[in-house]
Amino acid sequence: MGEQSASLKEQLAWVNVTSVKDIRAAAEALRDIAWDRANLRVALTDNIASKNPLMDEDGAILASEVFGWNAPDERWWADTRLALSSPLPRACRYESEPFWVNADGFRTSQPNRYLEAIDLSNFEKRTNTKSAIVIPVHLPFGQIGIASYGVADPDRSDLTAEFEEHADELYILTHRFVAGCVKALRKRQWLPADSQLTKREVECLRWASIGKTDKEISMILGRSHATVRFHIQNAGEKLDAVNRSQTIFKAAQLGYLGYAA
């Protein structure tokens, strides 16, 4: 395939997924690019909240069939507790840029104080590696994918050189592949195609999202209790939500509510 001399544009075309039929070949291309560039092995999931491993059109598990994780102690996707116990998925909930990590800490391009609080004790046991370059993939509707790139040498714990040289390229390629897989595999529409909320609806939902009641919101905004209830109910209808909690959840998924820095 000529991965070493290929341009980024060519590589993006190789890992691009527009239908389920493309997934296998695109995964193989991503695997080959990572290996040919820096002898890196790929461990990848499209959704850290799901117990289901990423599969190709025929139902083959990519982690095993394409990325080669077949040894008894390498079947990371079979551990349904991994997304909750491993520090790597947890870090990806707080970081959207590439980073590399070992037992001594996280290394990012910009400081991230949330990562400093993550427990890295027993790092190797909890991640099955001594070090990894990690690519978080933050997608619409709150979905998070993750790719972990590790070197072939099991004793290597310093990935400074590989990170500096390849992290940005891996980020672009990984995001293109994972985002394409998610779109191709999506079978159910969870939200209306056009969910445009008004300024007042968003205002009310923002206060509701931090636990304020309709009465409290009415006092804060200087509107009647009935008006606040109307705005929240109207937002729920637009978002096809069944109750107040789901209205807030769906609005947050669409990025209307923001977050505290």
ZINORFEN-V362393 format. One record per pair of residues at least 4 apart in sequence whose C-alpha atoms are under 8 Angstrom apart, sorted by sequence separation. I is the first residue (numbers start at 1). J is the second residue. If there is no record, write none. Layout:
# ZINORFEN-V362393
((I	J) (I	J))
This chain:
# ZINORFEN-V362393
((2	6) (6	10) (7	11) (8	12) (9	13) (10	14) (11	15) (12	16) (18	22) (19	23) (22	26) (23	27) (24	28) (25	29) (26	30) (27	31) (28	32) (29	33) (30	34) (31	35) (32	36) (33	37) (34	38) (35	39) (36	40) (55	59) (56	60) (61	65) (62	66) (63	67) (64	68) (65	69) (70	74) (71	75) (75	79) (81	85) (82	86) (86	90) (87	91) (88	92) (89	93) (90	94) (91	95) (92	96) (101	105) (102	106) (108	112) (112	116) (113	117) (114	118) (122	126) (123	127) (124	128) (125	129) (138	142) (139	143) (159	163) (160	164) (161	165) (162	166) (163	167) (166	170) (167	171) (168	172) (169	173) (170	174) (171	175) (172	176) (173	177) (174	178) (175	179) (176	180) (177	181) (178	182) (179	183) (180	184) (181	185) (182	186) (191	195) (197	201) (198	202) (199	203) (200	204) (201	205) (202	206) (203	207) (204	208) (205	209) (206	210) (207	211) (208	212) (212	216) (213	217) (214	218) (215	219) (216	220) (217	221) (218	222) (219	223) (223	227) (224	228) (225	229) (226	230) (227	231) (228	232) (229	233) (230	234) (231	235) (232	236) (233	237) (234	238) (235	239) (236	240) (237	241) (242	246) (243	247) (244	248) (245	249) (246	250) (247	251) (248	252) (249	253) (250	254) (251	255) (252	256) (6	11) (17	22) (34	39) (35	40) (55	60) (56	61) (60	65) (61	66) (62	67) (63	68) (64	69) (69	74) (70	75) (77	82) (84	89) (101	106) (124	129) (138	143) (139	144) (151	156) (162	167) (197	202) (207	212) (208	213) (212	217) (218	223) (219	224) (223	228) (236	241) (241	246) (242	247) (251	256) (252	257) (16	22) (17	23) (34	40) (35	41) (55	61) (56	62) (63	69) (64	70) (69	75) (76	82) (83	89) (84	90) (100	106) (101	107) (123	129) (124	130) (138	144) (139	145) (208	214) (218	224) (236	242) (241	247) (251	257) (252	258) (34	41) (54	61) (55	62) (83	90) (99	106) (100	107) (123	130) (124	131) (137	144) (138	145) (218	225) (236	243) (240	247) (3	11) (34	42) (45	53) (46	54) (53	61) (54	62) (99	107) (100	108) (136	144) (137	145) (217	225) (236	244) (239	247) (17	26) (45	54) (53	62) (54	63) (99	108) (106	115) (136	145) (137	146) (208	217) (218	227) (241	250) (15	25) (16	26) (31	41) (53	63) (98	108) (99	109) (106	116) (136	146) (137	147) (207	217) (215	225) (218	228) (236	246) (14	25) (15	26) (31	42) (64	75) (97	108) (98	109) (105	116) (135	146) (136	147) (214	225) (217	228) (233	244) (236	247) (239	250) (14	26) (15	27) (97	109) (134	146) (135	147) (232	244) (235	247) (239	251) (134	147) (135	148) (204	217) (15	29) (63	77) (134	148) (214	228) (14	29) (15	30) (105	120) (133	148) (134	149) (214	229) (232	247) (14	30) (104	120) (132	148) (133	149) (95	112) (103	120) (132	149) (133	150) (11	29) (103	121) (132	150) (44	63) (103	122) (131	150) (132	151) (43	63) (94	114) (95	115) (103	123) (94	115) (102	123) (103	124) (129	150) (11	33) (43	67) (53	77) (91	115) (130	154) (204	228) (42	67) (129	154) (130	155) (131	156) (41	67) (43	69) (51	77) (130	156) (131	157) (133	159) (91	118) (103	130) (130	157) (131	158) (132	159) (147	174) (204	231) (205	232) (90	118) (102	130) (103	131) (131	159) (204	232) (3	32) (4	33) (51	80) (102	131) (3	33) (101	131) (102	132) (133	163) (201	231) (87	118) (100	131) (101	132) (200	231) (201	232) (4	36) (24	56) (87	119) (100	132) (101	133) (3	36) (4	37) (23	56) (24	57) (87	120) (100	133) (101	134) (145	178) (201	234) (3	37) (23	57) (49	83) (99	133) (100	134) (133	167) (201	235) (21	56) (27	62) (31	66) (48	83) (98	133) (99	134) (135	170) (20	56) (21	57) (31	67) (87	123) (98	134) (99	135) (135	171) (20	57) (98	135) (137	174) (24	62) (28	66) (97	135) (98	136) (137	175) (197	235) (27	66) (28	67) (87	126) (88	127) (96	135) (97	136) (135	174) (209	248) (27	67) (86	126) (87	127) (96	136) (139	179) (208	248) (48	89) (85	126) (86	127) (95	136) (96	137) (137	178) (197	238) (24	66) (96	138) (137	179) (196	238) (195	238) (205	248) (92	136) (195	239) (88	134) (192	238) (205	251) (192	239) (191	239) (192	240) (209	257) (191	240) (93	144) (206	257) (92	144) (205	257) (74	128) (92	146) (202	256) (73	128) (102	157) (202	257) (102	158) (89	146) (100	159) (191	250) (100	160) (100	163) (99	163) (99	167) (98	167) (98	168) (98	171) (97	171) (49	143) (48	143) (49	144) (47	143) (48	144) (47	144) (48	145) (46	144) (47	145) (48	146) (46	145) (47	146) (45	145) (46	146) (44	145) (45	146) (44	146) (45	147) (44	147) (43	147) (44	148) (42	147) (43	148) (42	148) (43	149) (42	149) (41	149) (42	150) (40	149) (41	150) (141	250) (40	150) (41	151) (40	151) (41	152) (142	253) (39	151) (40	152) (141	253) (142	254) (38	151) (39	152) (140	253) (141	254) (140	254) (34	149) (38	162) (38	166) (37	166) (46	178) (46	181) (34	170) (46	182) (30	173) (30	174) (30	177) (27	177) (26	177) (15	173) (23	181) (17	176) (16	176) (17	177) (8	169) (12	173) (15	176) (16	177) (19	180) (20	181) (11	173) (15	177) (18	180) (19	181) (17	180) (18	181) (12	176) (16	180) (17	181) (20	184) (18	183) (19	184) (20	185) (18	184) (19	185) (17	184))
